Amino acid sequence: MAGRRIDYNRTYFLGQFKNLKINHALEDLPEHIWTNPDAMDLLSYSLLIATERDFRRYQILVKEVGELTLEDGLAYLSDLRDETYKEIQNLLKNGEEENA
């Protein structure tokens, strides 16, 4: 039997017909985890925390970018994207983040 999946979806209403949807999921949960209510409660709670954390991070990012000109905001977001890709590559390559 294939592993089970749990996910947490949340829509944040930002006003003026704008919404932000955030989803976190865990896949291929083994049967002994799926049938353990305590484990499932903890895993579900961790998804809730991750979703709320991502919303707060979104709010911070919007504030930072909103204080910039359109051109500077785009450059800032491009730099963040590039830095994030490098961090991911380092994690996949070395198993840990490179301390810059």
One Martini backbone bead per residue (centre of mass of N, CA, C, O) as a GRO file, in nm:
protein
  100
    1MET     BB    1   0.096   0.036   0.022
    2ALA     BB    2   0.071   0.351  -0.004
    3GLY     BB    3   0.136   0.635   0.111
    4ARG     BB    4   0.036   0.900   0.282
    5ARG     BB    5  -0.146   1.222   0.293
    6ILE     BB    6  -0.080   1.555   0.412
    7ASP     BB    7  -0.253   1.877   0.427
    8TYR     BB    8  -0.216   2.244   0.426
    9ASN     BB    9  -0.459   2.497   0.370
   10ARG     BB   10  -0.431   2.856   0.306
   11THR     BB   11  -0.628   3.156   0.302
   12TYR     BB   12  -0.540   3.489   0.245
   13PHE     BB   13  -0.686   3.796   0.299
   14LEU     BB   14  -0.575   4.115   0.146
   15GLY     BB   15  -0.763   4.253  -0.025
   16GLN     BB   16  -0.885   4.365  -0.310
   17PHE     BB   17  -0.915   4.068  -0.432
   18LYS     BB   18  -0.682   3.939  -0.256
   19ASN     BB   19  -0.485   3.636  -0.246
   20LEU     BB   20  -0.323   3.385  -0.032
   21LYS     BB   21  -0.179   3.071  -0.101
   22ILE     BB   22  -0.100   2.805   0.129
   23ASN     BB   23   0.108   2.503   0.110
   24HIS     BB   24   0.140   2.197   0.298
   25ALA     BB   25   0.320   1.874   0.273
   26LEU     BB   26   0.291   1.516   0.330
   27GLU     BB   27   0.442   1.226   0.201
   28ASP     BB   28   0.457   0.895   0.240
   29LEU     BB   29   0.318   0.780   0.485
   30PRO     BB   30   0.333   0.552   0.700
   31GLU     BB   31   0.117   0.349   0.859
   32HIS     BB   32   0.235   0.389   1.157
   33ILE     BB   33   0.175   0.696   1.138
   34TRP     BB   34  -0.120   0.720   1.032
   35THR     BB   35  -0.223   0.542   1.302
   36ASN     BB   36  -0.097   0.781   1.480
   37PRO     BB   37  -0.238   1.036   1.648
   38ASP     BB   38   0.010   1.184   1.767
   39ALA     BB   39   0.172   1.209   1.507
   40MET     BB   40  -0.046   1.356   1.340
   41ASP     BB   41  -0.070   1.602   1.520
   42LEU     BB   42   0.225   1.697   1.487
   43LEU     BB   43   0.228   1.717   1.179
   44SER     BB   44  -0.006   1.916   1.152
   45TYR     BB   45   0.121   2.137   1.326
   46SER     BB   46   0.371   2.181   1.148
   47LEU     BB   47   0.207   2.284   0.903
   48LEU     BB   48   0.081   2.525   1.041
   49ILE     BB   49   0.343   2.669   1.115
   50ALA     BB   50   0.459   2.692   0.828
   51THR     BB   51   0.230   2.865   0.717
   52GLU     BB   52   0.251   3.104   0.915
   53ARG     BB   53   0.547   3.168   0.857
   54ASP     BB   54   0.511   3.231   0.555
   55PHE     BB   55   0.323   3.472   0.595
   56ARG     BB   56   0.522   3.647   0.754
   57ARG     BB   57   0.737   3.651   0.535
   58TYR     BB   58   0.561   3.786   0.327
   59GLN     BB   59   0.512   4.049   0.480
   60ILE     BB   60   0.807   4.135   0.491
   61LEU     BB   61   0.864   4.134   0.187
   62VAL     BB   62   0.649   4.341   0.106
   63LYS     BB   63   0.764   4.570   0.272
   64GLU     BB   64   1.045   4.584   0.146
   65VAL     BB   65   0.951   4.616  -0.154
   66GLY     BB   66   0.747   4.860  -0.112
   67GLU     BB   67   1.002   5.066  -0.049
   68LEU     BB   68   1.060   5.033  -0.345
   69THR     BB   69   1.120   5.047  -0.641
   70LEU     BB   70   1.044   4.865  -0.904
   71GLU     BB   71   1.338   4.812  -0.994
   72ASP     BB   72   1.461   4.750  -0.712
   73GLY     BB   73   1.266   4.520  -0.644
   74LEU     BB   74   1.350   4.333  -0.872
   75ALA     BB   75   1.648   4.312  -0.793
   76TYR     BB   76   1.602   4.203  -0.509
   77LEU     BB   77   1.446   3.945  -0.592
   78SER     BB   78   1.671   3.830  -0.769
   79ASP     BB   79   1.880   3.806  -0.546
   80LEU     BB   80   1.717   3.620  -0.362
   81ARG     BB   81   1.689   3.392  -0.563
   82ASP     BB   82   1.991   3.336  -0.605
   83GLU     BB   83   2.059   3.278  -0.308
   84THR     BB   84   1.861   3.043  -0.275
   85TYR     BB   85   1.980   2.858  -0.491
   86LYS     BB   86   2.258   2.836  -0.356
   87GLU     BB   87   2.159   2.709  -0.093
   88ILE     BB   88   2.035   2.459  -0.223
   89GLN     BB   89   2.291   2.355  -0.358
   90ASN     BB   90   2.451   2.324  -0.094
   91LEU     BB   91   2.262   2.124   0.042
   92LEU     BB   92   2.280   1.904  -0.184
   93LYS     BB   93   2.595   1.885  -0.183
   94ASN     BB   94   2.669   1.914   0.155
   95GLY     BB   95   2.415   1.919   0.374
   96GLU     BB   96   2.472   2.234   0.408
   97GLU     BB   97   2.512   2.545   0.490
   98GLU     BB   98   2.671   2.819   0.391
   99ASN     BB   99   2.887   3.034   0.546
  100ALA     BB  100   2.892   3.391   0.479
   0.00000   0.00000   0.00000
